Amino acid sequence: MKSIKEIEEIRIKKRKELDLRVNVNLSTKEKHILVCQGTGCTSSKSPEIIEEFKRIIKEKNVDNVRVIKTGCFGLCAKGPIVIIRPEDTFYAMITKEDCLEIIEKHILNGELVERLLCKDVDGTLVKKLDELNFYKKQKRIALKNCGVINPEDIDEYIAFDGYKALEKVLMEMTPEEVIEEITKSGLRGRGGAGFPTGKKWFLTRNVEADQKYVVCNADEGDPGAFMDRSILEGDPHSVIEAMIIAGYSIGATKGYIYVRAEYPIAVHRFDVAIKQAREYNLLGKNIFGTDFSFDIEIRLGAGAFVCGEETALLESIEGRRGQPRVKPPYPANSGLWGKPTLINNVETFANITRIILNGAEWYSKIGTETSKGTKVFALGGNVINTGLVEVPMGTTLREIVYDIGGGIPNNRDFKAAQTGGPSGGCIPKEHLDTPIDYESLKEIGSMMGSGGLIVMDDSKCMVNLAKFYLEFTVDESCGKCTPCRIGTKRMLEILEKICNGEGSLEDLRKLEELTITIPKTAICGLGQTAPNPVISTLKYFRDEYLEHIKYKKCRTGECKALAKIQIDPEKCRGCGICKKNCPVNAISGEVKMPHHIDEDICIKCGTCISKCPFKAIG
Amino acid sequence: MCECIENKIKSDMKEILGKYQNSKDNLIQILNEVQEKFGYIPLIAQKEISQYLNISLAEIYGVITFYSRFTLEPKGEYTISVCLGTACFVKGSEKLLDRLKERLKIEPGKTTSDGKYSLDTTRCIGACGIAPVFTVNGEVYGKATVKKLDEVLDNLEKN
């Protein structure tokens, strides 16, 4: 158990030790080697790098150097990443074999290891982290500590103003004042829908009950999104601290975090963080000696996308099949075990402590009129700098894809970007300059979503993409309501027909009808938004649908069934059966000589394939 | 199933259940642990849970089949899982899956007859920055290519 004074002492002492992490101009003998242990770098064997550094340091008896594991630096494409502070040197794609050279040359002799430096997209050699274009337009609020502190050491979190917001809230603010501050900041839910966070807290506070709950939604199901995962892995205490503040504000003493079991590192680090917070009595009874008590339990998901929907998540915490409840009543009135429950997403929570410490006014100056603050995106797909980026709301898609992301690899062209995952839509080239905020994205038929941002180049077929998302939704539909269970299945069947070259204009009409009826009738967000990928691809890439239907052609060749039909000259005996049966006379050739199909005439009906006695056509 | 295996599962279950209070909301936590321990959820384990939490077997079956992480059949020695999340899909993870289907001669969700390999697909493990990825018994292989996959499989073959 630690008092406020003791926490403050830890803060001052530890901060001195860690100053070189943030203050790049510091002249000190000491050096910190930061090694990323986020998901991307861990799977590229970064734990081995830490071990190797430690082994060499011990063997060579090197003084004044520490090896620290941190959360995600963001630039996953260049992983494993090693950063040396205070000089801020950025080494990319490091292997175990490079460690000795870094220690001998950089740490002991003060020389840069040039061959391991990162090259920017334009080919320039980057010496320091903030010289990278990738970081220039970013603003880190939710990710402030990611890549700076060791997530498994509570003292490091405390050193960077950790648990100071909690102290301020418990000592100086009433619950109403906290809610007022959050409301004024303009923070909106980062899970995707963008509901004003302050309002949600206010509504939950105003319900009378003997027990209330705070739930953190860390069931990041959008395939292609890993923001929440990175926050939990890089800065778990920021979420814990915010959950305690939320508990104080709404009058709850118990919190749950619902995390996907697919994220073992995040679960482990959060668990460690909870235990450390309990040791310091930052969780538990009478926090900071006040009469406020709060504790948090972890609940694991088990692989169901629908559990990211808040009421399905509650069902799952209660130990049942994760099927959404009919709303209203909303969780603010009747949530976990029928009690008022506040549910916020990980990234939303990660903003709370910064708002309390820096003030609502500071926060509301960042972003646009209706969307305040920053948003973290998981940038993936056909873009050079894949990774995690945090930008002020209002940044354009072009800035994210080209300035931060470095553009499209392999000299290909940008075709579209998908935000909001299976619930969102695609954004085509003509809207690259749209500012990213809740309203603007909605206007052009996409949505903010939780932060997955997948870039696609011109080799991607948009009909096939829509089919991919529908396959996902059909797989993940919980089966409770008919529009989703049967409707999405029918949509998928039509898309499969179109991709196989068997679609008709009548199918397209039916598909469009379903995109109207399903959103109006499904009971939860999953079903209501399931047609979005189809709606938006139809809106911007209708000509591709029509090509598939009318000309049986897929311009990208991704739809295999529409690939060219050819005659194998080795197998063809020149019997002429195909030529006789072809309905459009696309086949030519002399008897007993290999025949040939004229692609421009061929309608890919498949008759020749089935008629050929020598299986020479395919 | 022979009696000795049955007894082993029962004693393991006793240990697992001992960690939890007999409240119904612990069902998914317990199932997660059982899945981890045995690689699937044996019928005997379901019966033990049913008794302990006072939940019908039918309800437990309902929960198991709802969540994709739970399986009713044992997995192979190596579970190879291909991520079909959007980032991996865009970077061509379907090719990895096709190659696995070709080499292992099984469909996703199945186990080879010698019990060595299980093939799975997964929806995003959050390693999108290094897509496409596949995992072997949980170990992640990033920026994967068919060639890299072949190397990994060749190595497993040697074991």
Chai-1 contact restraints between the chains, C-beta under 6 A:
chainA,res_idxA,chainB,res_idxB,connection_type,confidence,min_distance_angstrom,max_distance_angstrom,comment,restraint_id
A,T39,B,G126,contact,1.0,0.0,6.0,A-B,restraint_1
A,T39,B,A127,contact,1.0,0.0,6.0,A-B,restraint_2
A,G40,B,A127,contact,1.0,0.0,6.0,A-B,restraint_3
A,G40,B,G129,contact,1.0,0.0,6.0,A-B,restraint_4
A,G40,B,I130,contact,1.0,0.0,6.0,A-B,restraint_5
A,S43,B,A127,contact,1.0,0.0,6.0,A-B,restraint_6
A,S43,B,V140,contact,1.0,0.0,6.0,A-B,restraint_7
A,S43,B,G142,contact,1.0,0.0,6.0,A-B,restraint_8
A,S44,B,G142,contact,1.0,0.0,6.0,A-B,restraint_9
A,C76,B,G129,contact,1.0,0.0,6.0,A-B,restraint_10
A,C76,B,I130,contact,1.0,0.0,6.0,A-B,restraint_11
A,P223,B,G85,contact,1.0,0.0,6.0,A-B,restraint_12
A,P223,B,T86,contact,1.0,0.0,6.0,A-B,restraint_13
A,P223,B,R123,contact,1.0,0.0,6.0,A-B,restraint_14
A,P223,B,C124,contact,1.0,0.0,6.0,A-B,restraint_15
A,G224,B,G85,contact,1.0,0.0,6.0,A-B,restraint_16
A,G224,B,T86,contact,1.0,0.0,6.0,A-B,restraint_17
A,G224,B,A87,contact,1.0,0.0,6.0,A-B,restraint_18
A,G224,B,C128,contact,1.0,0.0,6.0,A-B,restraint_19
A,F226,B,G126,contact,1.0,0.0,6.0,A-B,restraint_20
A,F226,B,C128,contact,1.0,0.0,6.0,A-B,restraint_21
A,R229,B,G126,contact,1.0,0.0,6.0,A-B,restraint_22
A,A261,B,N32,contact,1.0,0.0,6.0,A-B,restraint_23
A,A261,B,R69,contact,1.0,0.0,6.0,A-B,restraint_24
A,E262,B,I125,contact,1.0,0.0,6.0,A-B,restraint_25
A,L300,B,N32,contact,1.0,0.0,6.0,A-B,restraint_26
A,A302,B,I28,contact,1.0,0.0,6.0,A-B,restraint_27
A,A302,B,Y67,contact,1.0,0.0,6.0,A-B,restraint_28
A,A302,B,R69,contact,1.0,0.0,6.0,A-B,restraint_29
A,G303,B,Y67,contact,1.0,0.0,6.0,A-B,restraint_30
A,G303,B,S68,contact,1.0,0.0,6.0,A-B,restraint_31
A,G303,B,R69,contact,1.0,0.0,6.0,A-B,restraint_32
A,A304,B,Y67,contact,1.0,0.0,6.0,A-B,restraint_33
A,E318,B,D25,contact,1.0,0.0,6.0,A-B,restraint_34
A,G319,B,K24,contact,1.0,0.0,6.0,A-B,restraint_35
A,G319,B,D25,contact,1.0,0.0,6.0,A-B,restraint_36
A,G319,B,L27,contact,1.0,0.0,6.0,A-B,restraint_37
A,G319,B,I28,contact,1.0,0.0,6.0,A-B,restraint_38
A,R321,B,G62,contact,1.0,0.0,6.0,A-B,restraint_39
A,R321,B,V63,contact,1.0,0.0,6.0,A-B,restraint_40
A,R321,B,F66,contact,1.0,0.0,6.0,A-B,restraint_41
A,A378,B,C128,contact,1.0,0.0,6.0,A-B,restraint_42
A,G380,B,A87,contact,1.0,0.0,6.0,A-B,restraint_43
A,G380,B,C128,contact,1.0,0.0,6.0,A-B,restraint_44
A,G381,B,A87,contact,1.0,0.0,6.0,A-B,restraint_45
A,G381,B,V90,contact,1.0,0.0,6.0,A-B,restraint_46
A,T386,B,G129,contact,1.0,0.0,6.0,A-B,restraint_47
A,G387,B,G129,contact,1.0,0.0,6.0,A-B,restraint_48
A,I454,B,T86,contact,1.0,0.0,6.0,A-B,restraint_49
A,I454,B,A87,contact,1.0,0.0,6.0,A-B,restraint_50
A,I454,B,V90,contact,1.0,0.0,6.0,A-B,restraint_51
A,M456,B,V90,contact,1.0,0.0,6.0,A-B,restraint_52
A,F468,B,F89,contact,1.0,0.0,6.0,A-B,restraint_53
